[in-house]
Amino acid sequence: MDKLAAMNAFAKVVSLGSFTEAARALGSTRSATSKAVMELEHLLGVRLLDRTTRRVRATEAGLAYYDRCVDILARVEETEMQVARLHGEPTGVLKLNGPTSFGSLYLGPAIAEFMSHYPDLKIELTLTDRFIDPIEEGVDVAIRIAELAHSSLIARKLAPARRAFVASPAYVAARGEPAAPEDLARHDCLNYGHTTSLQRWRIVKDGESVSVPINAVLCSNNGDALRAAALAGRGVADLPTFSWSGRTSPPDCSEQC
């Protein structure tokens, strides 16, 4: 016996005063509705309804049970609706992680707009330029600008990212402009990384990847720091073009990454 269905059948009979009307409301048959109520009475060991050929009326015990059934069935319906809303509308906390510079320029405004569409969703955004393990750090979505290694994580490409070798006019006037990849070895370079030793840059030339050694005078894991150093004339930097968001873009000497 489906106890919840039997309780619903009993409540319909009491509220409508008829097995026939209750069966019609439930999309069932009179005999099935009557059987459900009889099984419920047998389970409880008490008569819930007084039945005559002319009418159906709840007993004293039936009225008390009816009140509890109505409350229980309403709670079940409310719970089901809440679960359905969880499936249809995002709620809870969404933990995001992204690169510092890119996040400051783009993720903040994008998240603000996203939140306007899903007001029941709370956002926890962390910005860091180190690669993280989303599972270990409990992050739901990690946005990265990189070639991803094979993993069991689900990855989606959001957009292409382009990079450019850039330097200030003052630096170019003093040191000259690199004409070929190998010329970078004779220049001061501002490199994204953690150490100034054994640095190389990968450059795509004529469709082929070329790795060239560089003299890294500054290394940083923050693109804004490298951009500031480049603007100050400290060397050549390999930076993503989104670093110039809202500013004049550098010459299109970029590589696809």
C-alpha positions as CSV (number, residue, x, y, z in Angstrom):
1,M,0.0,0.0,0.0
2,D,1.2,3.5,-0.8
3,K,0.4,5.1,2.5
4,L,0.8,8.7,1.2
5,A,-1.5,8.0,-1.7
6,A,-4.0,6.4,0.7
7,M,-3.9,9.4,3.0
8,N,-4.5,11.6,0.0
9,A,-7.5,9.5,-1.1
10,F,-9.0,9.6,2.4
11,A,-8.6,13.4,2.6
12,K,-10.3,13.8,-0.7
13,V,-13.2,11.6,0.4
14,V,-13.7,13.6,3.6
15,S,-13.4,17.0,1.8
16,L,-15.7,16.1,-1.0
17,G,-18.1,13.8,1.0
18,S,-18.1,11.2,-1.7
19,F,-16.0,8.3,-3.0
20,T,-17.1,9.0,-6.5
21,E,-16.2,12.7,-6.4
22,A,-12.9,11.9,-4.7
23,A,-12.0,9.3,-7.4
24,R,-12.8,11.8,-10.1
25,A,-10.6,14.4,-8.5
26,L,-7.8,11.9,-8.2
27,G,-8.1,10.5,-11.7
28,S,-8.8,7.1,-10.3
29,T,-11.8,4.7,-9.9
30,R,-14.3,4.6,-7.1
31,S,-13.4,1.0,-6.2
32,A,-9.6,1.9,-6.1
33,T,-10.3,4.9,-3.8
34,S,-12.5,2.8,-1.5
35,K,-9.9,0.1,-1.3
36,A,-7.2,2.6,-0.4
37,V,-9.2,4.0,2.5
38,M,-10.1,0.5,3.7
39,E,-6.4,-0.5,3.7
40,L,-5.6,2.7,5.6
41,E,-8.3,1.8,8.2
42,H,-6.9,-1.7,8.5
43,L,-3.4,-0.4,9.0
44,L,-4.5,2.1,11.7
45,G,-6.9,-0.4,13.3
46,V,-9.7,2.2,13.5
47,R,-12.7,3.1,11.4
48,L,-12.2,6.5,9.7
49,L,-15.4,6.8,7.8
50,D,-19.1,6.0,8.5
51,R,-20.5,4.8,5.2
52,T,-24.2,4.6,4.2
53,T,-25.9,4.2,0.9
54,R,-26.6,8.0,0.9
55,R,-23.5,9.6,2.4
56,V,-20.0,9.3,3.7
57,R,-19.0,10.9,7.0
58,A,-15.8,11.0,9.0
59,T,-15.9,9.4,12.4
60,E,-14.5,11.3,15.4
61,A,-11.1,9.5,14.9
62,G,-11.4,10.2,11.2
63,L,-11.8,13.9,11.7
64,A,-8.7,14.0,13.9
65,Y,-6.8,11.9,11.4
66,Y,-8.1,14.1,8.5
67,D,-6.6,17.3,10.1
68,R,-3.2,15.6,10.4
69,C,-3.4,14.3,6.9
70,V,-4.2,17.7,5.4
71,D,-1.1,19.2,7.3
72,I,1.2,16.3,6.2
73,L,0.1,16.4,2.6
74,A,0.5,20.2,2.5
75,R,4.1,19.8,3.9
76,V,4.9,17.2,1.3
77,E,3.6,19.4,-1.5
78,E,5.6,22.4,-0.2
79,T,8.8,20.2,0.0
80,E,8.3,19.0,-3.6
81,M,7.9,22.6,-4.8
82,Q,11.1,23.7,-3.0
83,V,13.0,20.8,-4.6
84,A,11.6,21.7,-8.0
85,R,12.7,25.3,-7.5
86,L,16.2,24.1,-6.6
87,H,16.3,22.3,-9.9
88,G,14.9,25.1,-12.0
89,E,16.5,28.2,-10.4
90,P,20.1,28.2,-9.0
91,T,20.3,28.7,-5.3
92,G,22.9,28.3,-2.6
93,V,26.6,29.3,-2.9
94,L,28.6,29.2,-6.2
95,K,32.4,29.3,-5.6
96,L,34.4,30.9,-8.5
97,N,38.1,31.3,-9.0
98,G,39.9,33.2,-11.8
99,P,43.1,35.1,-12.7
100,T,43.7,38.4,-10.9
101,S,44.0,40.8,-13.8
102,F,41.4,39.2,-16.0
103,G,39.0,38.8,-13.1
104,S,39.3,42.5,-12.1
105,L,38.6,43.6,-15.7
106,Y,35.9,41.1,-16.7
107,L,34.6,38.8,-14.0
108,G,33.4,41.5,-11.7
109,P,31.0,43.1,-14.1
110,A,29.9,39.8,-15.6
111,I,29.1,38.4,-12.1
112,A,27.2,41.5,-11.2
113,E,25.0,41.0,-14.2
114,F,24.7,37.2,-13.6
115,M,23.5,37.9,-10.0
116,S,20.7,40.2,-11.3
117,H,19.3,37.1,-13.1
118,Y,19.6,34.8,-10.2
119,P,19.0,36.7,-7.0
120,D,18.8,33.6,-4.8
121,L,22.4,32.6,-5.7
122,K,25.3,33.7,-3.6
123,I,28.8,34.1,-5.1
124,E,32.2,33.5,-3.6
125,L,34.8,34.9,-5.9
126,T,38.6,34.5,-5.4
127,L,41.2,35.9,-7.7
128,T,44.6,34.4,-7.9
129,D,47.2,33.8,-10.6
130,R,48.3,30.5,-9.3
131,F,46.9,27.3,-10.7
132,I,44.6,25.6,-8.1
133,D,43.1,22.2,-7.7
134,P,39.3,22.9,-7.8
135,I,38.4,19.7,-6.0
136,E,41.0,20.2,-3.2
137,E,40.0,23.8,-2.7
138,G,36.3,23.3,-3.0
139,V,35.9,25.5,-6.1
140,D,32.9,25.0,-8.4
141,V,34.1,26.9,-11.4
142,A,37.7,27.9,-12.2
143,I,38.5,30.2,-15.1
144,R,42.0,29.9,-16.6
145,I,43.9,31.3,-19.6
146,A,46.0,28.3,-20.5
147,E,46.3,25.1,-22.4
148,L,44.7,22.6,-20.0
149,A,46.3,19.3,-19.3
150,H,44.2,16.2,-19.6
151,S,42.1,15.7,-16.5
152,S,38.8,14.3,-15.3
153,L,37.4,17.8,-14.9
154,I,34.8,19.2,-17.3
155,A,36.3,22.0,-19.4
156,R,34.6,24.5,-21.7
157,K,36.4,27.0,-24.0
158,L,34.9,30.4,-23.3
159,A,36.8,32.5,-25.8
160,P,40.2,32.7,-27.5
161,A,43.0,34.6,-25.7
162,R,45.7,36.4,-27.7
163,R,49.1,37.6,-26.5
164,A,51.4,40.3,-27.8
165,F,55.1,41.2,-27.3
166,V,55.0,44.8,-26.2
167,A,57.4,47.5,-25.0
168,S,57.2,51.2,-24.3
169,P,58.3,53.7,-27.0
170,A,61.2,54.8,-24.8
171,Y,62.5,51.3,-24.5
172,V,62.3,50.7,-28.3
173,A,64.0,54.0,-29.0
174,A,66.9,53.1,-26.7
175,R,67.3,49.4,-27.4
176,G,65.7,48.9,-30.8
177,E,62.7,46.8,-31.9
178,P,63.1,43.0,-32.1
179,A,62.8,41.9,-35.8
180,A,62.9,38.2,-35.2
181,P,62.2,35.8,-32.3
182,E,65.9,35.2,-31.7
183,D,66.4,38.9,-31.2
184,L,64.6,38.7,-27.9
185,A,67.7,37.1,-26.4
186,R,69.5,40.5,-26.6
187,H,66.7,42.3,-24.8
188,D,65.6,42.8,-21.3
189,C,62.4,40.7,-20.9
190,L,59.6,40.8,-18.4
191,N,58.4,37.3,-17.9
192,Y,55.3,35.8,-16.3
193,G,56.7,33.2,-13.9
194,H,58.4,32.6,-10.6
195,T,62.1,32.6,-11.4
196,T,64.6,34.6,-13.6
197,S,66.7,31.5,-14.4
198,L,66.3,29.2,-17.4
199,Q,63.5,31.2,-19.1
200,R,62.2,30.7,-22.6
201,W,59.3,32.0,-24.6
202,R,57.3,30.0,-27.0
203,I,56.5,31.8,-30.2
204,V,54.3,30.7,-33.1
205,K,56.1,31.7,-36.3
206,D,54.7,30.7,-39.8
207,G,52.5,28.1,-38.0
208,E,55.3,26.5,-36.2
209,S,56.1,26.7,-32.5
210,V,59.6,28.2,-31.7
211,S,61.2,28.2,-28.3
212,V,63.7,31.0,-27.7
213,P,65.8,31.8,-24.7
214,I,65.3,35.2,-23.0
215,N,67.0,37.4,-20.5
216,A,64.3,37.8,-17.8
217,V,65.2,40.8,-15.7
218,L,61.8,40.7,-14.0
219,C,59.5,37.8,-13.3
220,S,56.1,38.0,-11.7
221,N,53.0,35.9,-11.4
222,N,50.9,39.1,-11.9
223,G,50.2,40.5,-15.3
224,D,49.5,44.0,-14.0
225,A,53.0,44.2,-12.4
226,L,54.6,43.2,-15.8
227,R,52.4,45.8,-17.6
228,A,53.5,48.5,-15.3
229,A,57.1,47.6,-15.7
230,A,56.7,47.6,-19.5
231,L,55.1,51.0,-19.5
232,A,58.0,52.3,-17.4
233,G,60.5,51.2,-20.1
234,R,62.0,48.3,-18.2
235,G,61.8,45.8,-21.1
236,V,59.7,43.7,-23.4
237,A,56.7,41.9,-22.0
238,D,54.6,39.0,-23.3
239,L,51.1,40.0,-22.2
240,P,47.5,39.1,-23.0
241,T,45.8,41.8,-25.1
242,F,43.0,42.1,-22.6
243,S,45.5,44.0,-20.4
244,W,44.7,47.0,-22.7
245,S,41.0,46.8,-22.1
246,G,39.6,50.3,-22.5
247,R,43.0,51.6,-23.8
248,T,44.7,51.8,-27.1
249,S,45.6,48.3,-28.2
250,P,49.2,47.4,-29.0
251,P,50.3,46.5,-32.6
252,D,48.9,43.2,-33.8
253,C,52.0,41.1,-33.4
254,S,50.1,38.6,-31.3
255,E,50.1,34.8,-31.1
256,Q,47.2,32.5,-30.5
257,C,47.4,30.8,-27.1
